[in-house]
Amino acid sequence: FPADEIDGLIALVRSSGEQVYATGPIHGLGSPDPGDEKFLACAQAAGVDFIVTGNKRDFPDPGAGIEVINAAELLDKITLVM
């Protein structure tokens, strides 16, 4: 990707996003990939509805009412709302 597109995307996330800090332990949340547990901890702390991932198997039971979806499923949900 061209650097200006990357910079633009990062600026968009920073201006529109919300910074979240995990409030509990990051390890032992049940992901088969321990490296993904930080994402699950932040998702739980933020109270999100969805985790969007290319590998749904990494989040078999995220708990807290969080649904794990892929990009195509997210697009389906977005277009149904509009």
Accessible surface in RSA format (square Angstrom, percent):
REM  Atomic radii and reference values for relative SASA: ProtOr
REM  Chains: A
REM  Algorithm: Lee & Richards
REM  Probe-radius: 1.40
REM  Slices: 20
REM RES _ NUM      All-atoms   Total-Side   Main-Chain    Non-polar    All polar
REM                ABS   REL    ABS   REL    ABS   REL    ABS   REL    ABS   REL
RES PHE A   1   206.69 103.4 143.83  89.1  62.86 163.6 150.57  91.3  56.12 160.6
RES PRO A   2    73.61  53.6  61.50  56.1  12.12  44.0  73.11  60.4   0.50   3.1
RES ALA A   3    73.44  67.5  63.25  97.6  10.19  23.2  65.50  92.2   7.94  21.0
RES ASP A   4   105.81  74.1  91.47  91.0  14.33  33.9  44.59 104.9  61.22  61.1
RES GLU A   5   103.34  59.3  90.25  68.3  13.10  31.2  40.74  78.8  62.60  51.1
RES ILE A   6    77.11  43.9  75.05  55.9   2.06   5.0  77.11  55.5   0.00   0.0
RES ASP A   7    91.26  63.9  84.68  84.3   6.57  15.5  29.29  68.9  61.97  61.8
RES GLY A   8    40.60  50.1   0.00   N/A  40.60  50.1  33.92  93.1   6.69  15.0
RES LEU A   9   110.61  61.6 105.47  75.5   5.14  12.9 108.81  76.4   1.81   4.9
RES ILE A  10    76.73  43.7  75.36  56.1   1.37   3.3  76.73  55.3   0.00   0.0
RES ALA A  11    57.92  53.3  49.87  77.0   8.06  18.3  55.31  77.9   2.62   6.9
RES LEU A  12   104.91  58.4 100.63  72.0   4.29  10.8 104.31  73.3   0.61   1.6
RES VAL A  13    91.20  60.0  86.35  78.2   4.85  11.7  90.09  78.3   1.11   3.0
RES ARG A  14   194.45  81.6 163.44  83.3  31.01  73.8  61.16  83.6 133.29  80.8
RES SER A  15    93.73  79.2  51.92  69.3  41.81  96.3  50.96 108.5  42.76  59.9
RES SER A  16    86.24  72.9  48.17  64.3  38.07  87.7  38.23  81.4  48.01  67.3
RES GLY A  17    46.99  58.0   0.00   N/A  46.99  58.0  25.11  68.9  21.89  49.0
RES GLU A  18   150.79  86.6 121.69  92.1  29.10  69.3  48.33  93.5 102.45  83.7
RES GLN A  19   140.57  78.6 108.04  79.0  32.53  77.5  42.69  90.9  97.87  74.2
RES VAL A  20    43.40  28.6  23.67  21.4  19.73  47.6  27.25  23.7  16.14  43.8
RES TYR A  21   155.48  72.6 145.95  83.0   9.53  24.8 121.88  91.6  33.60  41.4
RES ALA A  22    30.34  27.9   4.34   6.7  26.00  59.2   4.34   6.1  26.00  68.9
RES THR A  23   131.10  93.2  90.37  91.6  40.73  97.1  71.96  96.7  59.14  89.4
RES GLY A  24    40.38  49.8   0.00   N/A  40.38  49.8  26.35  72.3  14.02  31.4
RES PRO A  25   106.59  77.7  91.39  83.3  15.20  55.2 103.46  85.4   3.13  19.4
RES ILE A  26    69.87  39.8  65.34  48.7   4.53  10.9  65.34  47.1   4.53  12.3
RES HIS A  27   141.76  77.5 130.59  90.8  11.17  28.6  95.79  98.7  45.97  53.5
RES GLY A  28    73.97  91.2   0.00   N/A  73.97  91.2  37.62 103.2  36.35  81.4
RES LEU A  29    49.88  27.8  29.51  21.1  20.37  51.2  33.73  23.7  16.14  43.4
RES GLY A  30    54.73  67.5   0.00   N/A  54.73  67.5  40.74 111.8  14.00  31.3
RES SER A  31    11.53   9.7   0.00   0.0  11.53  26.6   0.43   0.9  11.10  15.6
RES PRO A  32    89.65  65.3  52.18  47.6  37.46 136.2  65.76  54.3  23.89 148.5
RES ASP A  33    59.78  41.9  57.52  57.3   2.26   5.3  13.64  32.1  46.14  46.0
RES PRO A  34    93.28  68.0  87.74  80.0   5.54  20.1  88.09  72.7   5.19  32.3
RES GLY A  35    36.98  45.6   0.00   N/A  36.98  45.6  32.13  88.2   4.86  10.9
RES ASP A  36    22.36  15.7  22.36  22.3   0.00   0.0   0.47   1.1  21.89  21.8
RES GLU A  37     9.08   5.2   9.08   6.9   0.00   0.0   0.58   1.1   8.50   6.9
RES LYS A  38   101.48  49.5 100.34  61.6   1.14   2.7  68.93  62.0  32.56  34.7
RES PHE A  39   115.19  57.6 109.85  68.0   5.34  13.9 111.57  67.6   3.62  10.4
RES LEU A  40     3.27   1.8   3.27   2.3   0.00   0.0   3.27   2.3   0.00   0.0
RES ALA A  41     8.05   7.4   3.52   5.4   4.53  10.3   5.52   7.8   2.53   6.7
RES CYS A  42    47.35  35.8  46.56  51.9   0.79   1.8  17.80  45.1  29.55  31.9
RES ALA A  43    11.11  10.2   6.53  10.1   4.58  10.4  10.53  14.8   0.58   1.5
RES GLN A  44    64.54  36.1  48.53  35.5  16.01  38.1  15.72  33.5  48.83  37.0
RES ALA A  45    45.48  41.8   3.68   5.7  41.80  95.1  15.01  21.1  30.47  80.7
RES ALA A  46    46.88  43.1  12.75  19.7  34.12  77.6  18.90  26.6  27.98  74.1
RES GLY A  47    57.96  71.5   0.00   N/A  57.96  71.5  32.40  88.9  25.56  57.2
RES VAL A  48    52.04  34.2  41.06  37.2  10.98  26.4  47.99  41.7   4.05  11.0
RES ASP A  49   100.05  70.1  93.23  92.8   6.82  16.1  14.62  34.4  85.43  85.2
RES PHE A  50    71.40  35.7  56.79  35.2  14.61  38.0  56.79  34.4  14.61  41.8
RES ILE A  51    18.52  10.5  14.73  11.0   3.79   9.1  18.52  13.3   0.00   0.0
RES VAL A  52    69.85  46.0  40.49  36.7  29.36  70.8  40.49  35.2  29.36  79.6
RES THR A  53    25.32  18.0  15.38  15.6   9.93  23.7  13.39  18.0  11.92  18.0
RES GLY A  54    88.27 108.9   0.00   N/A  88.27 108.9  41.11 112.8  47.16 105.6
RES ASN A  55    55.13  38.0  51.58  49.8   3.55   8.5  22.83  54.9  32.30  31.2
RES LYS A  56    83.51  40.7  73.94  45.4   9.57  22.8  47.84  43.1  35.67  38.0
RES ARG A  57   189.44  79.5 180.36  91.9   9.08  21.6  84.33 115.2 105.12  63.7
RES ASP A  58    23.50  16.5  23.50  23.4   0.00   0.0   0.02   0.1  23.47  23.4
RES PHE A  59    11.50   5.8   8.19   5.1   3.31   8.6   8.46   5.1   3.04   8.7
RES PRO A  60    90.98  66.3  53.55  48.8  37.43 136.1  62.41  51.5  28.57 177.6
RES ASP A  61   114.00  79.9  98.33  97.9  15.67  37.0  31.92  75.1  82.08  81.9
RES PRO A  62    12.14   8.8  10.83   9.9   1.31   4.8  11.06   9.1   1.08   6.7
RES GLY A  63    32.04  39.5   0.00   N/A  32.04  39.5  30.83  84.6   1.21   2.7
RES ALA A  64    83.01  76.3  30.04  46.4  52.97 120.5  50.79  71.5  32.22  85.4
RES GLY A  65    77.47  95.5   0.00   N/A  77.47  95.5  45.30 124.3  32.17  72.1
RES ILE A  66    13.24   7.5   0.34   0.3  12.90  31.1   0.68   0.5  12.56  34.1
RES GLU A  67    81.02  46.5  74.85  56.6   6.17  14.7  36.76  71.1  44.25  36.1
RES VAL A  68    20.60  13.6   9.15   8.3  11.45  27.6   9.15   8.0  11.45  31.0
RES ILE A  69     2.94   1.7   2.94   2.2   0.00   0.0   2.94   2.1   0.00   0.0
RES ASN A  70    51.55  35.5  51.55  49.8   0.00   0.0  14.66  35.3  36.88  35.6
RES ALA A  71    63.88  58.7  60.89  94.0   2.99   6.8  60.94  85.8   2.94   7.8
RES ALA A  72    65.09  59.8  58.19  89.8   6.90  15.7  61.95  87.2   3.14   8.3
RES GLU A  73    58.14  33.4  56.98  43.1   1.16   2.8  26.40  51.1  31.74  25.9
RES LEU A  74    54.02  30.1  54.02  38.6   0.00   0.0  54.02  37.9   0.00   0.0
RES LEU A  75   110.01  61.3 109.30  78.2   0.71   1.8 110.01  77.3   0.00   0.0
RES ASP A  76    87.17  61.1  86.02  85.6   1.15   2.7  18.81  44.3  68.37  68.2
RES LYS A  77    66.39  32.4  64.04  39.3   2.35   5.6  30.02  27.0  36.37  38.7
RES ILE A  78    73.58  41.9  71.30  53.1   2.28   5.5  73.56  53.0   0.02   0.0
RES THR A  79    90.77  64.6  73.88  74.9  16.89  40.3  62.64  84.1  28.14  42.5
RES LEU A  80   152.03  84.7 121.06  86.6  30.97  77.9 123.67  86.9  28.36  76.3
RES VAL A  81   130.86  86.1 100.01  90.5  30.85  74.3 106.48  92.5  24.39  66.1
RES MET A  82   182.13  94.3 119.89  79.3  62.25 148.2 123.27 104.8  58.87  78.0
END  Absolute sums over single chains surface
CHAIN  1 A     6149.0       4572.4       1576.6       3890.4       2258.7
END  Absolute sums over all chains
TOTAL          6149.0       4572.4       1576.6       3890.4       2258.7
